[in-house]
Amino acid sequence: MAQNFKILIVEDEEIIRLGLQDNFEMEGYEVETACDGEEAIAKADSYQPQLVLLDLMIPKKSGFEVCRYIRNKHPETYIIMLTAKTEETSKVAGLEMGADDYVTKPFSILELLARVKAFKRRIEPQAGSNSVAVPDVLEFASIRVDLKKFEATKGGVPLDLTTREYLIIKYFWAHRGEVILREDLLKEIWGYTDENMPSTRTVDNHIANLRRKIEDDLADPKIIISVRGAGYKFDA
């Protein structure tokens, strides 16, 4: 991972776009911006950011189209969708298109900064960390996950995983056999705190999407096991 963390902000409203740019640059991030879908795709290729803040309602190409393109072309890029829509279907559709997270307008810039910082911590090695060492390549059931190359297969067939799904698998592996609370996932993977904890439905939506990709039988999952009233257990 490069020393400088690069962010691409895709937003057609100039006030919001410049405001986000100012805030992230003040935090020391490198920032590029785009005001429509075509420019966003071009800059995703040329700038190659680690993270994209992607507005859903943009001209020329929709946020969904841009999200799908980035996920296919740059699978390691983390995507946070910005949307004024509050419908659950829009959020789920964004996740299914490959977004890693979503923020509903109006949003708190402090919360958004916290989420980005949490992701940055997750992908950067921590000096003196006491966390459990996780190998670069994980193999379980018929699944093979390369955490360095952001590549995964099931029975030799490529899997289309999001960046957050790679992080979830990595966290599950480090805590395999343990009961993992939904709140722990929200703190460790999403970067939330006790003060701004959202509904645990956020976790359930992501786990449902991940199960569809790695489980053989959704009615009887064998890898990610639900623990009633608590969370999940990873059986690898």
C-alpha positions as CSV (number, residue, x, y, z in Angstrom):
1,M,0.0,0.0,0.0
2,A,1.3,3.4,-1.0
3,Q,2.3,5.8,1.8
4,N,-0.2,8.4,0.6
5,F,-3.8,7.4,0.8
6,K,-5.7,8.5,-2.4
7,I,-9.4,9.3,-2.4
8,L,-11.7,10.0,-5.4
9,I,-14.8,12.1,-4.7
10,V,-17.6,11.7,-7.2
11,E,-20.3,14.3,-6.6
12,D,-22.1,16.6,-9.0
13,E,-23.1,19.2,-6.4
14,E,-20.2,21.6,-6.3
15,I,-20.7,22.7,-2.7
16,I,-20.7,19.2,-1.4
17,R,-17.8,18.1,-3.7
18,L,-15.5,21.0,-2.6
19,G,-16.5,20.7,1.0
20,L,-15.6,17.0,1.1
21,Q,-12.3,17.7,-0.8
22,D,-11.3,20.5,1.7
23,N,-12.1,18.2,4.7
24,F,-10.2,15.2,3.5
25,E,-7.2,17.3,2.3
26,M,-7.0,18.9,5.7
27,E,-6.7,15.4,7.1
28,G,-3.7,14.7,4.9
29,Y,-5.4,12.6,2.2
30,E,-4.6,13.0,-1.5
31,V,-7.9,13.9,-3.3
32,E,-9.2,14.0,-6.8
33,T,-12.8,14.8,-7.8
34,A,-15.2,14.1,-10.6
35,C,-18.6,15.6,-11.3
36,D,-20.1,12.9,-13.5
37,G,-20.0,9.2,-14.2
38,E,-17.8,9.3,-17.3
39,E,-15.2,11.5,-15.5
40,A,-15.4,9.2,-12.5
41,I,-14.5,6.1,-14.6
42,A,-11.7,7.9,-16.4
43,K,-10.1,9.1,-13.1
44,A,-10.6,5.7,-11.4
45,D,-8.4,4.3,-14.2
46,S,-5.8,7.1,-14.2
47,Y,-5.7,8.0,-10.5
48,Q,-6.3,4.6,-9.1
49,P,-7.5,5.7,-5.7
50,Q,-7.7,3.4,-2.7
51,L,-11.1,4.7,-1.8
52,V,-14.0,6.2,-3.8
53,L,-16.8,8.4,-2.3
54,L,-19.5,7.9,-5.0
55,D,-22.7,9.8,-5.2
56,L,-25.6,7.7,-6.5
57,M,-27.4,10.4,-8.6
58,I,-24.8,11.7,-11.0
59,P,-25.1,12.7,-14.7
60,K,-23.9,10.8,-17.8
61,K,-23.5,7.4,-16.0
62,S,-25.2,6.6,-12.7
63,G,-23.5,5.8,-9.5
64,F,-24.6,2.2,-10.0
65,E,-22.8,1.9,-13.4
66,V,-19.7,3.5,-12.0
67,C,-19.7,1.2,-9.0
68,R,-20.0,-1.9,-11.2
69,Y,-17.2,-0.7,-13.4
70,I,-14.8,0.1,-10.6
71,R,-15.6,-3.2,-8.8
72,N,-14.8,-5.2,-12.0
73,K,-11.7,-3.2,-13.1
74,H,-10.3,-2.3,-9.7
75,P,-11.5,-5.0,-7.1
76,E,-9.2,-3.7,-4.4
77,T,-10.8,-0.2,-4.4
78,Y,-13.1,0.6,-1.5
79,I,-16.4,2.2,-2.4
80,I,-18.6,4.2,-0.2
81,M,-21.9,5.3,-1.9
82,L,-23.4,8.7,-1.0
83,T,-27.1,8.8,-1.6
84,A,-30.0,11.0,-0.7
85,K,-32.3,8.0,-1.0
86,T,-33.3,6.4,2.3
87,E,-35.1,3.3,0.8
88,E,-33.7,0.0,1.9
89,T,-33.9,-1.3,-1.7
90,S,-31.5,1.4,-2.9
91,K,-28.9,0.6,-0.2
92,V,-29.2,-3.2,-0.9
93,A,-28.9,-2.6,-4.6
94,G,-25.7,-0.6,-4.1
95,L,-24.2,-3.4,-2.0
96,E,-25.1,-5.9,-4.7
97,M,-23.5,-3.8,-7.3
98,G,-20.2,-4.0,-5.3
99,A,-20.3,-1.0,-2.9
100,D,-18.6,-1.7,0.4
101,D,-20.6,0.8,2.4
102,Y,-23.2,3.6,2.1
103,V,-23.9,7.0,3.7
104,T,-27.3,8.6,3.5
105,K,-27.4,12.4,3.0
106,P,-27.4,14.5,5.0
107,F,-24.4,12.9,6.7
108,S,-22.0,13.9,9.4
109,I,-18.5,14.7,7.9
110,L,-17.0,13.6,11.2
111,E,-18.7,10.2,10.9
112,L,-17.5,9.9,7.3
113,L,-14.0,10.8,8.2
114,A,-14.1,8.1,11.0
115,R,-15.2,5.4,8.5
116,V,-12.4,6.3,6.1
117,K,-9.9,6.2,8.9
118,A,-11.2,2.9,10.1
119,F,-10.8,1.4,6.6
120,K,-7.3,2.9,6.3
121,R,-6.3,1.2,9.6
122,R,-7.7,-2.1,8.4
123,I,-5.5,-2.2,5.3
124,E,-2.3,-0.8,6.7
125,P,0.1,-2.9,8.8
126,Q,0.1,-1.9,12.4
127,A,3.5,-1.7,14.1
128,G,3.6,-3.7,17.3
129,S,0.1,-5.0,16.8
130,N,-1.0,-7.9,19.0
131,S,-3.7,-9.0,16.5
132,V,-3.7,-12.6,15.3
133,A,-1.5,-13.1,12.2
134,V,-3.5,-14.0,9.1
135,P,-1.8,-15.6,6.2
136,D,-2.0,-13.9,2.8
137,V,-3.8,-16.9,1.2
138,L,-6.7,-18.6,3.0
139,E,-8.2,-22.0,2.0
140,F,-11.4,-23.4,3.5
141,A,-14.1,-25.7,2.1
142,S,-13.7,-25.2,-1.7
143,I,-12.8,-21.5,-1.2
144,R,-9.4,-19.9,-1.9
145,V,-8.9,-16.3,-0.9
146,D,-5.7,-14.3,-1.7
147,L,-5.8,-11.3,0.6
148,K,-2.8,-9.7,-1.1
149,K,-4.1,-9.8,-4.7
150,F,-7.8,-9.4,-3.8
151,E,-8.6,-12.6,-5.7
152,A,-10.9,-15.4,-4.6
153,T,-12.2,-18.6,-6.1
154,K,-14.8,-21.3,-5.3
155,G,-14.0,-24.7,-6.8
156,G,-11.6,-22.9,-9.1
157,V,-14.3,-20.4,-10.3
158,P,-13.6,-16.7,-9.6
159,L,-15.7,-15.0,-7.0
160,D,-16.6,-11.3,-7.2
161,L,-16.0,-10.1,-3.7
162,T,-16.0,-6.6,-2.5
163,T,-13.2,-5.0,-0.5
164,R,-15.3,-5.1,2.7
165,E,-16.0,-8.8,2.1
166,Y,-12.3,-9.5,2.0
167,L,-11.9,-7.7,5.3
168,I,-14.8,-9.6,6.8
169,I,-13.3,-12.9,5.8
170,K,-9.9,-11.8,7.1
171,Y,-11.5,-10.9,10.5
172,F,-13.6,-14.1,10.6
173,W,-10.4,-16.1,10.0
174,A,-8.5,-14.4,12.8
175,H,-11.4,-15.2,15.1
176,R,-12.5,-18.6,13.7
177,G,-14.4,-20.8,16.1
178,E,-15.3,-17.8,18.2
179,V,-18.8,-16.2,18.5
180,I,-18.4,-12.8,16.8
181,L,-20.9,-10.2,17.8
182,R,-22.5,-8.0,15.2
183,E,-21.4,-5.0,17.2
184,D,-17.8,-6.2,17.1
185,L,-18.0,-6.3,13.3
186,L,-19.5,-2.8,13.1
187,K,-16.6,-1.5,15.2
188,E,-13.7,-3.4,13.7
189,I,-14.8,-3.5,10.0
190,W,-17.0,-0.4,9.7
191,G,-15.3,1.8,12.2
192,Y,-18.4,2.7,14.2
193,T,-18.2,3.5,17.9
194,D,-20.7,3.0,20.7
195,E,-21.9,6.6,20.2
196,N,-22.9,6.2,16.6
197,M,-23.7,2.5,16.3
198,P,-26.3,1.9,13.5
199,S,-28.7,-0.9,13.2
200,T,-27.1,-4.4,13.1
201,R,-29.1,-4.9,9.9
202,T,-26.1,-3.3,8.2
203,V,-24.0,-6.4,9.1
204,D,-26.8,-8.8,8.2
205,N,-27.1,-7.4,4.7
206,H,-23.4,-7.8,4.0
207,I,-23.3,-11.3,5.5
208,A,-26.3,-12.3,3.4
209,N,-24.5,-11.1,0.2
210,L,-21.3,-12.9,1.2
211,R,-23.1,-16.1,1.9
212,R,-24.7,-16.1,-1.5
213,K,-21.2,-16.2,-2.9
214,I,-19.4,-18.7,-0.7
215,E,-22.1,-21.1,0.7
216,D,-23.3,-24.2,-1.2
217,D,-26.7,-24.1,0.5
218,L,-28.1,-20.8,1.8
219,A,-30.8,-22.6,3.7
220,D,-28.1,-24.6,5.6
221,P,-24.9,-22.5,5.7
222,K,-21.7,-24.4,6.8
223,I,-19.1,-21.7,6.7
224,I,-20.7,-18.6,8.3
225,I,-23.0,-19.9,11.1
226,S,-25.6,-17.7,12.7
227,V,-25.6,-17.6,16.5
228,R,-29.1,-16.6,17.6
229,G,-29.2,-13.3,19.5
230,A,-25.5,-12.7,19.2
231,G,-23.9,-12.8,15.8
232,Y,-21.9,-15.3,13.7
233,K,-19.3,-18.0,14.0
234,F,-16.8,-18.8,11.2
235,D,-16.4,-22.6,10.7
236,A,-13.2,-23.1,8.7
